[in-house]
Amino acid sequence: MTLSSKKCKDSATILTISGYLLVLGFGSLGPGFAWGIPKSSNNSIILNIMGLMPMGGIGEGINPAVTLAKEHIKEAALLDPYTLEIPPFDTECDNAKGLKAFFEALNNGRYLMVFGGVSPSVTSIIAESLKGWSLVQLSFAATTPVLTDRKKYPNFFRTVPSDNAVNPAVVKFLKHFHWKRVGTLTQDVQRFSEVRNHLTKELEKADIQIPDTESFSNDPCINVKKLKDNDVRIIIGQFNESMAAKVFCCAYNEEMYGSKYQWFIPGWYQAHWWEKANSTTCSISNLLTAMEGYIGVDFEPLSSKQNITISGRTPQQYESEYIKRSAGVKASEFHGFAYDGVWVIAKTLKRSMEILRNTNSFDKIHKFHYNDRELEQIFLDAMNETNFFGVTGQVMFRNGERMGIIRFKQFQEGQEVKVGDYNAIADSLELINNSIRFQGVEPPKDKTIVRLERRQINLPLYSILSALTIIGMIMASAFLFFNIKNRNQKMIKMSSPYMNNLIILGGMLSYASIFLFGLDRSFVSTSTFETLCTVRTWILTVGYTTAFGAMFAKTWRVHAIFKNVKMKKKIIKDQKLLGIVGGMLLIDLCILISWQVVDPLAMTIEKYNMEPDPAGRDIAIIPFLEHCENTHMTIWLGIVYAYKGLLMLFGCFLAWETRNVSIPALNDSKYIGMSVYNVGIMCIIGAAVSFLTRDQPNVQFCIVALVIIFCSTITLCLVFVPKLIALRTNPDAATQNRRFQFTHNQKKEDSKTSTSVTSVTQTNTSRLEGLQSENHRLRMRITELDKDLEEVTMQLQDTPEKTTYIKHNHYQELNDSSVQNYSDCKDGEKIVLRNHIDQKSQPQWNMTEPSKTNTDTVEDINSPEHIQRRLSLQLPILHHAYLPSIGGVDASCTSPCVSPGASPRHRHVQPTFRVMVSGL
């Protein structure tokens, strides 16, 4: 179809639309106009057909085609001995003058049929009145959909498809690309509105949705925006050339072009129509950008097939003859339909004469009159039976409508390219291979394809974190093996191996929860996922309480022992610590069971805002996540966090209180403080970041897993690595706390005036200073008593040489015996000297007089037997005579030198002080 402004007789302007004329003026020619061919010879009978059309403009391009058709019919001897004549009558594209020409033709002659009709208004008026004269009309250019009404125009036929004929073709095209949702944009003109109404019915039959139908008069921008707001991607437009420029300018401004949109517009616009549009604010380049890829739909003026037509020529051969014949005259796009129209009339007359001859009514042709109903019906039936291949394709009528070929052209890089055609007879769409170029990698979608996409944990990320978790569990297992293997070692035994096992168990439970946190609906079913919601919460909660509860229970025992101000003996067994941990777990179970019974966790789906496809496809993605939630999630989490927070605060308090206990095997306060600090900071940061990234499961899972791994690993390492290092390097250093030592150099011993005092708080500083002063005084008293002991020993010697030897051995034995006695009496690496003596009776001494001793040599006197005998006399004197005066030793201590009887001269001394001494 072509929309163009033409001239009628150089004075009347008409608008040719879809092969017919919108009348703006008219002129007339006499009935004697003979289309430029000579009259028939006297030997032939002329069959007159009334030609109604404007002789200017379109008529000039039609005349050569009509002439060629009559010549070719004569060559084919189709109507011999008859000759077909079509005298034209100029309607001048005006209703009044068109009717005048029609009535003058009826008055001045007899015409078997009417050929022509271009202007919709003129054609519709004449076609409606044909029934009164029993005439049949065939049009080659009237495309208005109004004429499809068979009740109103029963005698009207046309060789050109109507404007409505493109609608089935468009529907077929839409189905081919699976477009089920389209919108329409129509100019407020009757003929466009009629096409739109028919298209709506066709779309409804094809079950294609029309979410929005827009109409405009002058400014289409508002309507274009509404189409965009309603997410219309496939747009079928019905408007003329000038409005088309405005529409595409609006589309450019709204970015309704490119890979996401597809436009359909009429295909009968003049070539380079956009260059003539001057009523838009867009430049030519902007219009070309928005127009790129549009599809124009129009009937095919000439068949592209190479088939032989009814005239014995191909459509291409006919076109060559037409071009030669129409030299100097502007060609009309309707010339092929006019050519085939003449052949339709000839075939109809031939068929009618055959019918009349068979019914012995042949003379009706010669006696034709305008009220012959019988001949009228014969003409109608014969024309409905028309079926031949013409230059415009297969010529066939259905209810007076031409079943023609509809072509599709796509605008590609500034020009229209044919991409396919639609055969209305066969209801088939044939597209030229690889001719359609869509702006994207695939045809546009008829709407924004919304795809629900689960945000799931990436498998490689889950694998990496699972591998780290397995490494952590292997480390925890190694610590467990180490703890069980060395449980009888003094250092491990003092650090409560059972509590250590619970710490490891809690860490392994925390590690195990990572595997469960990484399982979402992409790995498990819905029911399994809901079960995991509960299981992973329980495992992490119990694991946390087990690990830190055991750690804090150990610290509490140290606190209870060393913070006992009355210095009373206090025994706290592991069973009591297990009870404390069990109590903490019982609180956890009460919370978790109440949570599960009252408000259990369940899977909820949370959808997020629509997002564009990361891969650039023409789809929109609505991400969704499955969460473990319940109605009062905040309340339950608050209860759990509050309980765990109080537990950590309690641990911090115990670590601070026991910070001065210097026995590494017992005191983990420093490491507990470090662990609580790291765990607290990481949990606060992890919880906050996890909440902020709840819509990003990979980030959230990574943060949660790393926090659990870090907290569990740092806790286990702080508890066990120092023990492992200490046990491997110096097993005794961890359990000893500065043993008492006596040296051979008494002056060096006297110079050691500083003492190591432990397990004393800041409130006992003054008491500690007093005890240190008393300790120094007593040590000076020991020195004085040692001098007296030396004098007594010398009295027991026979010679000076013996005195020197015995004195040396005396001090050596004294040191050994003293260290052994004090080592047996210490409790927890601390030596407590008590100022009371044993009240047992002293032994009976068998003193040997010097006169009764042997006179053997010095070697005999210094023999081991004699030395042993003499020491048996010296040591009781030290134990029972001197040590009680400085406070003595605890009665619970057992000395190998204690006599079975108590000496009557040694009275019991009431203890008045107690001193903790180290470093003597």
Stockholm file with secondary structure:
# STOCKHOLM 1.0

chainA/1-920         MTLSSKKCKDSATILTISGYLLVLGFGSLGPGFAWGIPKSSNNSIILNIMGLMPMGGIGEGINPAVTLAKEHIKEAALLDPYTLEIPPFDTECDNAKGLKAFFEALNNGRYLMVFGGVSPSVTSIIAESLKGWSLVQLSFAATTPVLTDRKKYPNFFRTVPSDNAVNPAVVKFLKHFHWKRVGTLTQDVQRFSEVRNHLTKELEKADIQIPDTESFSNDPCINVKKLKDNDVRIIIGQFNESMAAKVFCCAYNEEMYGSKYQWFIPGWYQAHWWEKANSTTCSISNLLTAMEGYIGVDFEPLSSKQNITISGRTPQQYESEYIKRSAGVKASEFHGFAYDGVWVIAKTLKRSMEILRNTNSFDKIHKFHYNDRELEQIFLDAMNETNFFGVTGQVMFRNGERMGIIRFKQFQEGQEVKVGDYNAIADSLELINNSIRFQGVEPPKDKTIVRLERRQINLPLYSILSALTIIGMIMASAFLFFNIKNRNQKMIKMSSPYMNNLIILGGMLSYASIFLFGLDRSFVSTSTFETLCTVRTWILTVGYTTAFGAMFAKTWRVHAIFKNVKMKKKIIKDQKLLGIVGGMLLIDLCILISWQVVDPLAMTIEKYNMEPDPAGRDIAIIPFLEHCENTHMTIWLGIVYAYKGLLMLFGCFLAWETRNVSIPALNDSKYIGMSVYNVGIMCIIGAAVSFLTRDQPNVQFCIVALVIIFCSTITLCLVFVPKLIALRTNPDAATQNRRFQFTHNQKKEDSKTSTSVTSVTQTNTSRLEGLQSENHRLRMRITELDKDLEEVTMQLQDTPEKTTYIKHNHYQELNDSSVQNYSDCKDGEKIVLRNHIDQKSQPQWNMTEPSKTNTDTVEDINSPEHIQRRLSLQLPILHHAYLPSIGGVDASCTSPCVSPGASPRHRHVQPTFRVMVSGL
#=GR chainA/1-920 SS CCBEEEEETTTEEEEEETTEEECSCCCCCCTTCCTTCCCCCTTSEEEEEEEEECTTTHHHHHHHHHHHHHHHHHHTTSSTTEEEECCEEECTTCHHHHHHHHHHHHHHCCCSEEEECCSHHHHHHHHHHGGGGTCEEEESSCCCGGGGCTTTCTTEEESSCCGGGHHHHHHHHHHHTTCCEEEEEEESCHHHHHHHHHHHHHHHHTTCEEEEEEEESSCCHHHHHHHHHTTCCEEEEECCHHHHHHHHHHHHHTTCCSTTCEEEEESCBCTTGGGGCCSCSSCHHHHHHHHTTCEEEEECSSCCSCCCCTTSSCHHHHHHHHHHHTTTSCCCTTHHHHHHHHHHHHHHHHHHHHHHHHTTCTHHHHTCCTTCHHHHHHHHHHHHTCEEEETTEEEEEETTEECCEEEEEEEETTEEEEEEEEETTTTEEEECTTCCCCSSSSCCCSSCEEEEEECCCCHHHHHHHHHHHHHHHHHHHHHHHHHHHTTTSHHHHHTCHHHHHHHHHHHHHHHHHHHHHTCCTTTSCHHHHHHHHHHHHHHHHHHHHHHHHHHHHHHHHHHHHHTCTTCCCCCCCHHHHHHHHHHHHHHHHHHHHHHHHHSCCEEEEEECCCEECTTCCSEEEEEEEEEEECTTHHHHHHHHHHHHHHHHHHHHHHHHHTTTCCCTTTCCHHHHHHHHHHHHHHHHHHHHHHHHTTTCHHHHHHHHHHHHHHHHHHHHHHHHHHHHHHHHHCTTTTTCCCCCCCCSCHHHHHHCCCCCCCSCCGGGHHHHHHHHHHHHHHHHHHHHHHHHHHHHHHHTCSSHHHHHHHHHHHHHHHHHHHHHHHHHHCBTTBEEEESCCCCSBCCCCCCCCGGGSCCCCHHHHTSHHHHHHHHHHHHHHIIIIIGGGGTCCCTTCCCTTCCSSBCTTCCCCCCCCEEEECCC
#=GC SS_cons         CCBEEEEETTTEEEEEETTEEECSCCCCCCTTCCTTCCCCCTTSEEEEEEEEECTTTHHHHHHHHHHHHHHHHHHTTSSTTEEEECCEEECTTCHHHHHHHHHHHHHHCCCSEEEECCSHHHHHHHHHHGGGGTCEEEESSCCCGGGGCTTTCTTEEESSCCGGGHHHHHHHHHHHTTCCEEEEEEESCHHHHHHHHHHHHHHHHTTCEEEEEEEESSCCHHHHHHHHHTTCCEEEEECCHHHHHHHHHHHHHTTCCSTTCEEEEESCBCTTGGGGCCSCSSCHHHHHHHHTTCEEEEECSSCCSCCCCTTSSCHHHHHHHHHHHTTTSCCCTTHHHHHHHHHHHHHHHHHHHHHHHHTTCTHHHHTCCTTCHHHHHHHHHHHHTCEEEETTEEEEEETTEECCEEEEEEEETTEEEEEEEEETTTTEEEECTTCCCCSSSSCCCSSCEEEEEECCCCHHHHHHHHHHHHHHHHHHHHHHHHHHHTTTSHHHHHTCHHHHHHHHHHHHHHHHHHHHHTCCTTTSCHHHHHHHHHHHHHHHHHHHHHHHHHHHHHHHHHHHHHTCTTCCCCCCCHHHHHHHHHHHHHHHHHHHHHHHHHSCCEEEEEECCCEECTTCCSEEEEEEEEEEECTTHHHHHHHHHHHHHHHHHHHHHHHHHTTTCCCTTTCCHHHHHHHHHHHHHHHHHHHHHHHHTTTCHHHHHHHHHHHHHHHHHHHHHHHHHHHHHHHHHCTTTTTCCCCCCCCSCHHHHHHCCCCCCCSCCGGGHHHHHHHHHHHHHHHHHHHHHHHHHHHHHHHTCSSHHHHHHHHHHHHHHHHHHHHHHHHHHCBTTBEEEESCCCCSBCCCCCCCCGGGSCCCCHHHHTSHHHHHHHHHHHHHHIIIIIGGGGTCCCTTCCCTTCCSSBCTTCCCCCCCCEEEECCC
//
